[in-house]
Amino acid sequence: MPSPSEPLVEADAASDTGPLGAIAEAVGSGAGLPALARAAARALDAGVVVADRGGAVLAVAARSRDEERRLLAARGELPSDPLVVAGEPAGSVVLQHRGEPDAGIVALVLTVLALEVERVRAPARASQEEAAAFCTDLLNGDLDDPETIVGRGTELGLDLSGPVGSLVVRVHPHVSGDDGWRARALAAVERGARSVSPSALVGAIERPNASACEITALVPAPAEDAIQRAARAAFTELDGVLPGHGVSVGHGRTTEEPGELPRAVQEALLACNVGEGDPDQAVLGFEETGAYRLLLSAMSENPDELRRFYAETIEPLAAYDAQYETDLVGTVTAYLDADGSVAAAAQRLFTHRHTVRYRLERVRELCGLDVTSSDGRERLSLGLKAMRVLGLGQHDGAALGDRDARPRRGSGGRRTGRS
């Protein structure tokens, strides 16, 4: 066994055709990514660290074990090159050159490394796509037969013989220029869920035209608090790897009946929608959603009716806010939270009470509801609940109530400005 200072790269069998021949030999023999990384390190005279799309290190190669450790320690401070296959990111590589690299050889080596990473990760990616399809079908209510649910779960390694809980996680980017954040979000939720239950099944749900990443986790939960711990662990992992992103985690009640799993996923989605945008409710259980629980059946069975109620109450205010950069929705929320006190609402909004009165008059003009009447307050309060249950108005992502926003198989913000 080599000592920490003994050479590693040069110890590989040399090829008569030089460094590029060593790369061809590594690929042709099927020796795997570590051997290919060592051949690449020789060809480029560089230290090499290869990572997948989520940032997990797949291979490292340098002149010695000590140099490998130093390279790994400094990896976060070094520039990385993307590994791309057919226009899609496959991973990344850090190259610590010792001399002046040949651009043509570097490009060739990056292409070969990208293809090998794609080959290595293909089975895992296929499994992720199948998991996403299963979670999507549960979320859409397309699966209701217990035997079918058990069968598909078994194919994916999910044990449905005992209690199972569900998480729905939504991540919104608050920074630009980071193409790998979705993969890191999925990996973080997997780590969190599987730290509590190693057989947890995790799938990313893709919604058309949505900027957010939505992830569902099915967690075998024999312990009473397992699903709560999994939700907290997923949030902690996400907070560690994506500090510049908004995160909402909802969890439903556990169930021992496979046929009830779609209901558990819907509960988790409702909790995620209700807690989204509120730092104090970043991790929220269905049991903690209060009166929102009464809207679960409407959300899952007849979202169009719930969407219509929102359209009759809050949507005109949200549209006005979007067009004129006002805060009518926030003003109504503050007014209702303040039990109808204009002065208290003004304090919450850091504005003058006359401004609050003006805004409330605009609310009456736009949607025909008078906040000074009990009926008006009740309808506006329910409209705000419908907005949150449907996931509308908090971010630019798609909402459950939109037919065009149903998740595809397989795979809210503060306003300032004029009053």
C-alpha positions as a LaTeX table, in Angstrom:
\begin{tabular}{lrrr}
\hline
Residue & $x$ (\AA) & $y$ (\AA) & $z$ (\AA) \\
\hline
Met1 & 0.00 & 0.00 & 0.00 \\
Pro2 & 1.51 & 3.35 & $-0.99$ \\
Ser3 & 2.52 & 5.83 & 1.68 \\
Pro4 & 0.92 & 9.30 & 1.64 \\
Ser5 & 3.85 & 10.78 & $-0.24$ \\
Glu6 & 4.35 & 7.96 & $-2.79$ \\
Pro7 & 3.29 & 8.78 & $-6.36$ \\
Leu8 & $-0.11$ & 7.55 & $-7.51$ \\
Val9 & $-0.68$ & 8.77 & $-11.04$ \\
Glu10 & 2.68 & 7.73 & $-12.42$ \\
Ala11 & 2.23 & 4.26 & $-10.95$ \\
Asp12 & $-0.50$ & 3.40 & $-13.46$ \\
Ala13 & 0.51 & 1.27 & $-16.37$ \\
Ala14 & 1.87 & 3.51 & $-19.11$ \\
Ser15 & 0.59 & 3.36 & $-22.64$ \\
Asp16 & 2.90 & 3.21 & $-25.64$ \\
Thr17 & 0.85 & 5.98 & $-27.23$ \\
Gly18 & 1.39 & 8.46 & $-24.42$ \\
Pro19 & $-1.03$ & 10.16 & $-22.04$ \\
Leu20 & $-3.97$ & 10.22 & $-24.47$ \\
Gly21 & $-3.39$ & 6.55 & $-25.12$ \\
Ala22 & $-3.75$ & 5.95 & $-21.37$ \\
Ile23 & $-7.14$ & 7.64 & $-21.50$ \\
Ala24 & $-8.21$ & 5.48 & $-24.43$ \\
Glu25 & $-6.98$ & 2.39 & $-22.57$ \\
Ala26 & $-8.94$ & 3.34 & $-19.43$ \\
Val27 & $-12.13$ & 3.82 & $-21.42$ \\
Gly28 & $-11.68$ & 0.73 & $-23.57$ \\
Ser29 & $-10.96$ & $-1.58$ & $-20.64$ \\
Gly30 & $-13.94$ & $-0.34$ & $-18.63$ \\
Ala31 & $-11.62$ & 0.35 & $-15.69$ \\
Gly32 & $-14.02$ & 2.96 & $-14.35$ \\
Leu33 & $-14.04$ & 6.62 & $-13.46$ \\
Pro34 & $-11.16$ & 6.58 & $-10.89$ \\
Ala35 & $-8.79$ & 5.04 & $-13.44$ \\
Leu36 & $-9.96$ & 7.50 & $-16.09$ \\
Ala37 & $-9.39$ & 10.41 & $-13.70$ \\
Arg38 & $-5.82$ & 9.22 & $-13.08$ \\
Ala39 & $-5.22$ & 8.95 & $-16.83$ \\
Ala40 & $-6.66$ & 12.45 & $-17.28$ \\
Ala41 & $-4.38$ & 13.79 & $-14.55$ \\
Arg42 & $-1.39$ & 12.38 & $-16.42$ \\
Ala43 & $-2.54$ & 13.73 & $-19.77$ \\
Leu44 & $-3.07$ & 17.25 & $-18.41$ \\
Asp45 & $-0.29$ & 17.24 & $-15.81$ \\
Ala46 & $-2.87$ & 18.40 & $-13.30$ \\
Gly47 & $-4.72$ & 17.45 & $-10.17$ \\
Val48 & $-8.26$ & 16.34 & $-11.01$ \\
Val49 & $-11.48$ & 16.25 & $-8.98$ \\
Val50 & $-14.61$ & 14.96 & $-10.72$ \\
Ala51 & $-18.06$ & 15.63 & $-9.20$ \\
Asp52 & $-21.63$ & 14.85 & $-10.22$ \\
Arg53 & $-24.38$ & 17.41 & $-10.85$ \\
Gly54 & $-25.12$ & 17.58 & $-7.14$ \\
Gly55 & $-21.51$ & 18.36 & $-6.26$ \\
Ala56 & $-20.72$ & 14.92 & $-4.82$ \\
Val57 & $-17.10$ & 13.89 & $-5.51$ \\
Leu58 & $-16.89$ & 10.83 & $-7.76$ \\
Ala59 & $-13.12$ & 10.63 & $-8.31$ \\
Val60 & $-9.91$ & 12.45 & $-7.41$ \\
Ala61 & $-6.44$ & 12.04 & $-8.88$ \\
Ala62 & $-3.13$ & 13.71 & $-8.05$ \\
Arg63 & 0.53 & 12.78 & $-7.63$ \\
Ser64 & 0.16 & 11.47 & $-4.08$ \\
Arg65 & $-2.38$ & 10.88 & $-1.33$ \\
Asp66 & $-1.22$ & 14.05 & 0.40 \\
Glu67 & $-1.74$ & 16.08 & $-2.75$ \\
Glu68 & $-5.19$ & 14.54 & $-3.23$ \\
Arg69 & $-6.18$ & 15.56 & 0.31 \\
Arg70 & $-4.90$ & 19.10 & $-0.23$ \\
Leu71 & $-6.75$ & 19.33 & $-3.54$ \\
Leu72 & $-10.00$ & 18.17 & $-1.98$ \\
Ala73 & $-9.61$ & 20.65 & 0.88 \\
Ala74 & $-9.09$ & 23.54 & $-1.56$ \\
Arg75 & $-11.71$ & 22.41 & $-4.10$ \\
Gly76 & $-14.29$ & 24.99 & $-3.07$ \\
Glu77 & $-11.84$ & 27.85 & $-3.73$ \\
Leu78 & $-10.76$ & 26.63 & $-7.17$ \\
Pro79 & $-12.58$ & 27.27 & $-10.47$ \\
Ser80 & $-14.44$ & 24.33 & $-11.96$ \\
Asp81 & $-15.30$ & 23.39 & $-15.53$ \\
Pro82 & $-18.74$ & 22.00 & $-16.42$ \\
Leu83 & $-19.06$ & 18.50 & $-17.81$ \\
Val84 & $-21.77$ & 18.60 & $-20.48$ \\
Val85 & $-23.38$ & 15.85 & $-22.55$ \\
Ala86 & $-25.84$ & 16.74 & $-25.32$ \\
Gly87 & $-26.25$ & 20.21 & $-23.89$ \\
Glu88 & $-27.20$ & 18.91 & $-20.43$ \\
Pro89 & $-24.95$ & 19.20 & $-17.35$ \\
Ala90 & $-23.50$ & 15.86 & $-16.26$ \\
Gly91 & $-21.19$ & 17.15 & $-13.53$ \\
Ser92 & $-18.12$ & 19.30 & $-13.06$ \\
Val93 & $-14.35$ & 18.96 & $-12.79$ \\
Val94 & $-11.68$ & 20.93 & $-10.95$ \\
Leu95 & $-8.31$ & 21.00 & $-12.71$ \\
Gln96 & $-5.23$ & 22.21 & $-10.85$ \\
His97 & $-2.71$ & 22.60 & $-13.67$ \\
Arg98 & 1.01 & 22.54 & $-13.01$ \\
Gly99 & 1.95 & 24.08 & $-16.36$ \\
Glu100 & 0.36 & 25.65 & $-19.41$ \\
Pro101 & $-2.41$ & 23.29 & $-20.60$ \\
Asp102 & $-3.17$ & 22.60 & $-24.22$ \\
Ala103 & $-6.73$ & 23.87 & $-24.81$ \\
Gly104 & $-7.51$ & 21.15 & $-27.36$ \\
Ile105 & $-6.40$ & 18.35 & $-25.05$ \\
Val106 & $-8.31$ & 19.88 & $-22.14$ \\
Ala107 & $-11.49$ & 20.00 & $-24.23$ \\
Leu108 & $-11.03$ & 16.39 & $-25.32$ \\
Val109 & $-10.42$ & 15.19 & $-21.76$ \\
Leu110 & $-13.46$ & 17.08 & $-20.44$ \\
Thr111 & $-15.64$ & 15.44 & $-23.10$ \\
Val112 & $-14.41$ & 11.96 & $-22.22$ \\
Leu113 & $-14.89$ & 12.60 & $-18.48$ \\
Ala114 & $-18.42$ & 13.93 & $-19.10$ \\
Leu115 & $-19.39$ & 10.81 & $-21.05$ \\
Glu116 & $-18.01$ & 8.54 & $-18.33$ \\
Val117 & $-19.82$ & 10.45 & $-15.57$ \\
Glu118 & $-23.03$ & 10.21 & $-17.59$ \\
Arg119 & $-22.53$ & 6.46 & $-17.99$ \\
Val120 & $-21.76$ & 5.93 & $-14.32$ \\
Arg121 & $-24.76$ & 7.96 & $-13.11$ \\
Ala122 & $-27.28$ & 6.68 & $-15.68$ \\
Pro123 & $-28.74$ & 3.86 & $-13.49$ \\
Ala124 & $-29.19$ & 6.22 & $-10.54$ \\
Arg125 & $-30.80$ & 8.82 & $-12.79$ \\
Ala126 & $-33.21$ & 6.23 & $-14.22$ \\
Ser127 & $-34.19$ & 5.25 & $-10.69$ \\
Gln128 & $-34.75$ & 8.92 & $-9.80$ \\
Glu129 & $-37.00$ & 9.35 & $-12.82$ \\
Glu130 & $-39.07$ & 6.30 & $-11.83$ \\
Ala131 & $-39.33$ & 7.59 & $-8.26$ \\
Ala132 & $-40.42$ & 10.99 & $-9.58$ \\
Ala133 & $-43.08$ & 9.36 & $-11.77$ \\
Phe134 & $-44.45$ & 7.40 & $-8.79$ \\
Cys135 & $-44.54$ & 10.47 & $-6.54$ \\
Thr136 & $-46.15$ & 12.53 & $-9.32$ \\
Asp137 & $-48.91$ & 9.96 & $-9.80$ \\
Leu138 & $-49.62$ & 9.97 & $-6.06$ \\
Leu139 & $-49.66$ & 13.77 & $-5.99$ \\
Asn140 & $-52.02$ & 13.95 & $-8.98$ \\
Gly141 & $-54.38$ & 11.36 & $-7.50$ \\
Asp142 & $-53.74$ & 9.07 & $-10.47$ \\
Leu143 & $-53.07$ & 6.10 & $-8.17$ \\
Asp144 & $-55.84$ & 4.84 & $-5.89$ \\
Asp145 & $-55.54$ & 1.06 & $-6.09$ \\
Pro146 & $-53.65$ & $-0.25$ & $-3.02$ \\
Glu147 & $-52.21$ & $-3.26$ & $-4.88$ \\
Thr148 & $-50.85$ & $-1.04$ & $-7.66$ \\
Ile149 & $-49.35$ & 1.35 & $-5.13$ \\
Val150 & $-47.68$ & $-1.52$ & $-3.24$ \\
Gly151 & $-46.41$ & $-3.07$ & $-6.47$ \\
Arg152 & $-44.84$ & 0.10 & $-7.79$ \\
Gly153 & $-43.42$ & 0.92 & $-4.38$ \\
Thr154 & $-41.85$ & $-2.53$ & $-4.13$ \\
Glu155 & $-40.22$ & $-2.13$ & $-7.56$ \\
Leu156 & $-38.56$ & 1.02 & $-6.23$ \\
Gly157 & $-37.47$ & $-0.53$ & $-2.93$ \\
Leu158 & $-40.13$ & 1.20 & $-0.82$ \\
Asp159 & $-41.50$ & $-0.93$ & 2.01 \\
Leu160 & $-45.23$ & $-0.24$ & 2.44 \\
Ser161 & $-45.87$ & $-2.98$ & 4.99 \\
Gly162 & $-45.74$ & $-0.51$ & 7.91 \\
Pro163 & $-46.44$ & 3.17 & 8.60 \\
Val164 & $-45.30$ & 5.59 & 5.89 \\
Gly165 & $-45.19$ & 9.38 & 6.00 \\
Ser166 & $-44.82$ & 11.95 & 3.26 \\
Leu167 & $-42.87$ & 15.17 & 2.78 \\
Val168 & $-43.32$ & 17.85 & 0.14 \\
Val169 & $-40.40$ & 20.27 & $-0.15$ \\
Arg170 & $-40.37$ & 23.41 & $-2.28$ \\
Val171 & $-37.18$ & 25.35 & $-2.97$ \\
His172 & $-37.07$ & 28.78 & $-4.62$ \\
Pro173 & $-33.79$ & 30.27 & $-5.89$ \\
His174 & $-32.95$ & 33.72 & $-4.61$ \\
Val175 & $-29.64$ & 33.91 & $-6.46$ \\
Ser176 & $-28.80$ & 33.62 & $-10.16$ \\
Gly177 & $-26.02$ & 31.93 & $-12.05$ \\
Asp178 & $-26.15$ & 28.58 & $-10.25$ \\
Asp179 & $-27.17$ & 25.82 & $-12.65$ \\
Gly180 & $-26.66$ & 22.93 & $-10.23$ \\
Trp181 & $-28.92$ & 23.99 & $-7.36$ \\
Arg182 & $-31.80$ & 21.65 & $-8.27$ \\
Ala183 & $-29.56$ & 18.58 & $-8.18$ \\
Arg184 & $-28.11$ & 19.70 & $-4.83$ \\
Ala185 & $-31.62$ & 20.26 & $-3.48$ \\
Leu186 & $-32.66$ & 16.73 & $-4.44$ \\
Ala187 & $-29.50$ & 15.25 & $-2.91$ \\
Ala188 & $-30.02$ & 17.25 & 0.29 \\
Val189 & $-33.61$ & 16.04 & 0.71 \\
Glu190 & $-32.45$ & 12.47 & 0.08 \\
Arg191 & $-29.79$ & 12.77 & 2.78 \\
Gly192 & $-32.24$ & 14.26 & 5.26 \\
Ala193 & $-35.02$ & 11.71 & 4.66 \\
Arg194 & $-32.65$ & 8.75 & 4.59 \\
Ser195 & $-30.90$ & 9.82 & 7.79 \\
Val196 & $-34.18$ & 8.87 & 9.49 \\
Ser197 & $-35.26$ & 6.04 & 7.18 \\
Pro198 & $-32.59$ & 4.56 & 4.84 \\
Ser199 & $-35.27$ & 3.17 & 2.52 \\
Ala200 & $-37.01$ & 6.53 & 1.98 \\
Leu201 & $-38.04$ & 7.18 & $-1.62$ \\
Val202 & $-37.38$ & 10.68 & $-2.98$ \\
Gly203 & $-38.50$ & 12.15 & $-6.30$ \\
Ala204 & $-38.34$ & 15.61 & $-7.89$ \\
Ile205 & $-41.66$ & 16.85 & $-9.29$ \\
Glu206 & $-41.34$ & 19.00 & $-12.39$ \\
Arg207 & $-44.02$ & 21.63 & $-12.99$ \\
Pro208 & $-44.15$ & 23.45 & $-16.34$ \\
Asn209 & $-42.90$ & 27.06 & $-16.28$ \\
Ala210 & $-42.12$ & 26.90 & $-12.56$ \\
Ser211 & $-38.99$ & 28.50 & $-11.18$ \\
Ala212 & $-39.19$ & 26.42 & $-8.02$ \\
Cys213 & $-37.98$ & 22.90 & $-7.40$ \\
Glu214 & $-40.59$ & 20.65 & $-5.77$ \\
Ile215 & $-39.55$ & 17.37 & $-4.17$ \\
Thr216 & $-41.64$ & 14.60 & $-2.60$ \\
Ala217 & $-40.28$ & 12.06 & $-0.12$ \\
Leu218 & $-42.05$ & 8.90 & 1.06 \\
Val219 & $-40.60$ & 7.89 & 4.41 \\
Pro220 & $-41.20$ & 4.53 & 6.12 \\
Ala221 & $-41.82$ & 5.76 & 9.67 \\
Pro222 & $-42.07$ & 3.08 & 12.38 \\
Ala223 & $-41.27$ & 5.61 & 15.11 \\
Glu224 & $-44.04$ & 8.04 & 16.04 \\
Asp225 & $-41.95$ & 11.15 & 15.38 \\
Ala226 & $-40.04$ & 9.81 & 12.37 \\
Ile227 & $-41.76$ & 11.96 & 9.75 \\
Gln228 & $-41.25$ & 15.11 & 11.83 \\
Arg229 & $-37.56$ & 14.30 & 12.23 \\
Ala230 & $-37.22$ & 13.59 & 8.52 \\
Ala231 & $-38.82$ & 16.95 & 7.69 \\
Arg232 & $-36.49$ & 18.81 & 10.03 \\
Ala233 & $-33.45$ & 16.88 & 8.74 \\
Ala234 & $-34.34$ & 17.72 & 5.13 \\
Phe235 & $-34.68$ & 21.41 & 6.00 \\
Thr236 & $-31.33$ & 21.39 & 7.84 \\
Glu237 & $-29.57$ & 19.75 & 4.89 \\
Leu238 & $-31.08$ & 22.26 & 2.45 \\
Asp239 & $-30.17$ & 25.19 & 4.67 \\
Gly240 & $-26.58$ & 23.98 & 4.69 \\
Val241 & $-26.11$ & 23.58 & 0.91 \\
Leu242 & $-28.52$ & 26.26 & $-0.41$ \\
Pro243 & $-28.30$ & 29.20 & 2.00 \\
Gly244 & $-29.48$ & 31.68 & $-0.64$ \\
His245 & $-32.75$ & 29.89 & $-1.36$ \\
Gly246 & $-36.27$ & 29.93 & 0.08 \\
Val247 & $-37.31$ & 26.56 & 1.53 \\
Ser248 & $-40.70$ & 25.27 & 2.65 \\
Val249 & $-41.17$ & 21.74 & 4.04 \\
Gly250 & $-44.60$ & 20.24 & 4.69 \\
His251 & $-45.37$ & 16.81 & 6.11 \\
Gly252 & $-48.61$ & 14.85 & 6.33 \\
Arg253 & $-49.82$ & 12.27 & 8.80 \\
Thr254 & $-48.38$ & 8.77 & 8.61 \\
Thr255 & $-50.59$ & 5.99 & 7.29 \\
Glu256 & $-50.46$ & 2.19 & 7.45 \\
Glu257 & $-52.84$ & 1.79 & 4.51 \\
Pro258 & $-51.20$ & 2.02 & 1.06 \\
Gly259 & $-54.48$ & 3.25 & $-0.38$ \\
Glu260 & $-54.24$ & 6.29 & 1.91 \\
Leu261 & $-50.82$ & 7.31 & 0.61 \\
Pro262 & $-52.24$ & 9.83 & $-1.94$ \\
Arg263 & $-54.08$ & 11.51 & 0.93 \\
Ala264 & $-50.86$ & 11.70 & 2.95 \\
Val265 & $-49.04$ & 13.34 & 0.02 \\
Gln266 & $-51.87$ & 15.86 & $-0.40$ \\
Glu267 & $-51.66$ & 16.69 & 3.31 \\
Ala268 & $-47.94$ & 17.33 & 2.96 \\
Leu269 & $-48.56$ & 19.54 & $-0.09$ \\
Leu270 & $-51.17$ & 21.58 & 1.79 \\
Ala271 & $-48.78$ & 22.08 & 4.73 \\
Cys272 & $-45.99$ & 23.10 & 2.32 \\
Asn273 & $-48.27$ & 25.64 & 0.61 \\
Val274 & $-49.52$ & 27.08 & 3.89 \\
Gly275 & $-46.05$ & 27.46 & 5.37 \\
Glu276 & $-44.40$ & 28.85 & 2.24 \\
Gly277 & $-43.01$ & 32.33 & 2.61 \\
Asp278 & $-43.27$ & 32.34 & 6.42 \\
Pro279 & $-39.88$ & 31.79 & 8.13 \\
Asp280 & $-41.67$ & 30.76 & 11.31 \\
Gln281 & $-43.43$ & 27.96 & 9.42 \\
Ala282 & $-40.63$ & 26.77 & 7.17 \\
Val283 & $-41.26$ & 23.24 & 8.48 \\
Leu284 & $-44.98$ & 22.63 & 9.00 \\
Gly285 & $-47.06$ & 19.54 & 9.71 \\
Phe286 & $-50.59$ & 19.01 & 8.48 \\
Glu287 & $-51.84$ & 18.91 & 12.06 \\
Glu288 & $-50.44$ & 22.44 & 12.54 \\
Thr289 & $-52.33$ & 24.04 & 9.65 \\
Gly290 & $-55.41$ & 24.87 & 11.73 \\
Ala291 & $-58.46$ & 25.93 & 9.70 \\
Tyr292 & $-56.59$ & 25.25 & 6.45 \\
Arg293 & $-57.20$ & 21.54 & 7.08 \\
Leu294 & $-60.87$ & 22.11 & 6.24 \\
Leu295 & $-59.84$ & 22.99 & 2.67 \\
Leu296 & $-57.89$ & 19.79 & 2.01 \\
Ser297 & $-60.75$ & 18.00 & 0.26 \\
Ala298 & $-61.43$ & 21.07 & $-1.89$ \\
Met299 & $-57.73$ & 21.29 & $-2.80$ \\
Ser300 & $-57.48$ & 17.64 & $-3.82$ \\
Glu301 & $-60.97$ & 16.92 & $-5.17$ \\
Asn302 & $-62.14$ & 20.22 & $-6.65$ \\
Pro303 & $-59.30$ & 22.73 & $-6.95$ \\
Asp304 & $-61.16$ & 24.56 & $-9.72$ \\
Glu305 & $-63.89$ & 25.63 & $-7.29$ \\
Leu306 & $-61.28$ & 26.80 & $-4.82$ \\
Arg307 & $-59.55$ & 28.65 & $-7.65$ \\
Arg308 & $-62.83$ & 30.35 & $-8.58$ \\
Phe309 & $-63.34$ & 31.54 & $-5.01$ \\
Tyr310 & $-59.85$ & 32.99 & $-5.03$ \\
Ala311 & $-60.60$ & 34.68 & $-8.36$ \\
Glu312 & $-63.70$ & 36.32 & $-6.86$ \\
Thr313 & $-61.92$ & 37.67 & $-3.79$ \\
Ile314 & $-58.14$ & 38.07 & $-3.78$ \\
Glu315 & $-57.07$ & 37.70 & $-7.40$ \\
Pro316 & $-58.10$ & 41.25 & $-8.45$ \\
Leu317 & $-55.98$ & 42.61 & $-5.59$ \\
Ala318 & $-53.00$ & 40.42 & $-6.51$ \\
Ala319 & $-53.27$ & 41.48 & $-10.16$ \\
Tyr320 & $-53.38$ & 45.15 & $-9.16$ \\
Asp321 & $-50.35$ & 44.66 & $-6.90$ \\
Ala322 & $-48.43$ & 43.00 & $-9.74$ \\
Gln323 & $-49.28$ & 45.78 & $-12.18$ \\
Tyr324 & $-48.70$ & 48.80 & $-9.94$ \\
Glu325 & $-46.24$ & 47.43 & $-7.34$ \\
Thr326 & $-48.67$ & 48.08 & $-4.48$ \\
Asp327 & $-49.41$ & 45.90 & $-1.45$ \\
Leu328 & $-53.17$ & 45.51 & $-1.24$ \\
Val329 & $-52.97$ & 41.78 & $-0.44$ \\
Gly330 & $-50.46$ & 42.44 & 2.34 \\
Thr331 & $-52.64$ & 45.26 & 3.67 \\
Val332 & $-55.73$ & 43.04 & 3.85 \\
Thr333 & $-53.68$ & 40.34 & 5.56 \\
Ala334 & $-52.31$ & 42.78 & 8.14 \\
Tyr335 & $-55.77$ & 44.30 & 8.73 \\
Leu336 & $-57.38$ & 40.91 & 9.36 \\
Asp337 & $-54.46$ & 39.77 & 11.54 \\
Ala338 & $-54.93$ & 42.96 & 13.57 \\
Asp339 & $-58.61$ & 42.10 & 14.22 \\
Gly340 & $-59.82$ & 44.96 & 12.05 \\
Ser341 & $-57.70$ & 47.68 & 13.67 \\
Val342 & $-56.41$ & 50.23 & 11.15 \\
Ala343 & $-53.88$ & 51.60 & 13.64 \\
Ala344 & $-52.47$ & 48.14 & 14.44 \\
Ala345 & $-52.34$ & 47.25 & 10.74 \\
Ala346 & $-50.43$ & 50.47 & 10.02 \\
Gln347 & $-47.90$ & 49.53 & 12.70 \\
Arg348 & $-47.43$ & 46.07 & 11.18 \\
Leu349 & $-46.93$ & 47.60 & 7.72 \\
Phe350 & $-44.70$ & 50.47 & 8.91 \\
Thr351 & $-46.97$ & 52.99 & 7.18 \\
His352 & $-49.51$ & 55.68 & 8.07 \\
Arg353 & $-53.06$ & 54.71 & 9.02 \\
His354 & $-54.43$ & 57.03 & 6.31 \\
Thr355 & $-52.49$ & 54.95 & 3.76 \\
Val356 & $-54.10$ & 51.79 & 5.17 \\
Arg357 & $-57.58$ & 53.34 & 4.86 \\
Tyr358 & $-56.86$ & 54.37 & 1.28 \\
Arg359 & $-55.72$ & 50.89 & 0.38 \\
Leu360 & $-58.76$ & 49.26 & 1.98 \\
Glu361 & $-60.98$ & 51.55 & $-0.08$ \\
Arg362 & $-59.15$ & 50.39 & $-3.19$ \\
Val363 & $-59.81$ & 46.81 & $-2.09$ \\
Arg364 & $-63.56$ & 47.54 & $-1.97$ \\
Glu365 & $-63.46$ & 49.12 & $-5.42$ \\
Leu366 & $-61.54$ & 46.24 & $-6.99$ \\
Cys367 & $-63.31$ & 43.20 & $-5.55$ \\
Gly368 & $-66.54$ & 44.66 & $-4.16$ \\
Leu369 & $-65.87$ & 43.47 & $-0.60$ \\
Asp370 & $-66.03$ & 45.88 & 2.34 \\
Val371 & $-63.56$ & 44.96 & 5.07 \\
Thr372 & $-65.64$ & 46.88 & 7.63 \\
Ser373 & $-68.49$ & 44.35 & 7.25 \\
Ser374 & $-68.40$ & 40.88 & 8.79 \\
Asp375 & $-69.31$ & 39.25 & 5.46 \\
Gly376 & $-66.54$ & 41.13 & 3.65 \\
Arg377 & $-63.94$ & 40.18 & 6.23 \\
Glu378 & $-65.05$ & 36.54 & 6.18 \\
Arg379 & $-64.90$ & 36.25 & 2.39 \\
Leu380 & $-61.52$ & 37.98 & 2.19 \\
Ser381 & $-60.15$ & 35.77 & 4.96 \\
Leu382 & $-61.29$ & 32.64 & 3.12 \\
Gly383 & $-59.89$ & 34.04 & $-0.12$ \\
Leu384 & $-56.48$ & 34.48 & 1.50 \\
Lys385 & $-56.65$ & 30.90 & 2.78 \\
Ala386 & $-57.55$ & 29.66 & $-0.70$ \\
Met387 & $-54.55$ & 31.56 & $-2.07$ \\
Arg388 & $-52.17$ & 29.88 & 0.35 \\
Val389 & $-53.71$ & 26.42 & 0.01 \\
Leu390 & $-53.39$ & 26.60 & $-3.76$ \\
Gly391 & $-49.84$ & 27.96 & $-3.51$ \\
Leu392 & $-50.78$ & 31.17 & $-5.33$ \\
Gly393 & $-49.41$ & 34.65 & $-4.91$ \\
Gln394 & $-46.32$ & 33.79 & $-2.88$ \\
His395 & $-43.82$ & 33.03 & $-5.63$ \\
Asp396 & $-43.69$ & 32.86 & $-9.39$ \\
Gly397 & $-44.02$ & 29.08 & $-9.42$ \\
Ala398 & $-47.07$ & 27.25 & $-10.75$ \\
Ala399 & $-49.97$ & 26.50 & $-8.45$ \\
Leu400 & $-52.04$ & 23.41 & $-7.89$ \\
Gly401 & $-55.22$ & 25.14 & $-8.98$ \\
Asp402 & $-53.95$ & 25.79 & $-12.51$ \\
Arg403 & $-54.76$ & 23.00 & $-14.92$ \\
Asp404 & $-51.66$ & 23.77 & $-16.97$ \\
Ala405 & $-49.52$ & 23.51 & $-13.85$ \\
Arg406 & $-50.17$ & 19.86 & $-13.07$ \\
Pro407 & $-46.83$ & 18.16 & $-12.46$ \\
Arg408 & $-45.35$ & 16.32 & $-15.41$ \\
Arg409 & $-44.59$ & 12.64 & $-15.13$ \\
Gly410 & $-40.99$ & 11.80 & $-14.39$ \\
Ser411 & $-39.10$ & 14.04 & $-13.21$ \\
Gly412 & $-44.78$ & 34.72 & $-3.25$ \\
Gly413 & $-42.59$ & 37.86 & $-2.68$ \\
Arg414 & $-42.62$ & 41.24 & $-0.96$ \\
Arg415 & $-43.75$ & 44.24 & $-2.96$ \\
Thr416 & $-42.84$ & 47.82 & $-2.44$ \\
Gly417 & $-43.79$ & 50.98 & $-4.21$ \\
Arg418 & $-46.87$ & 53.06 & $-4.58$ \\
Ser419 & $-49.86$ & 52.79 & $-2.31$ \\
\hline
\end{tabular}
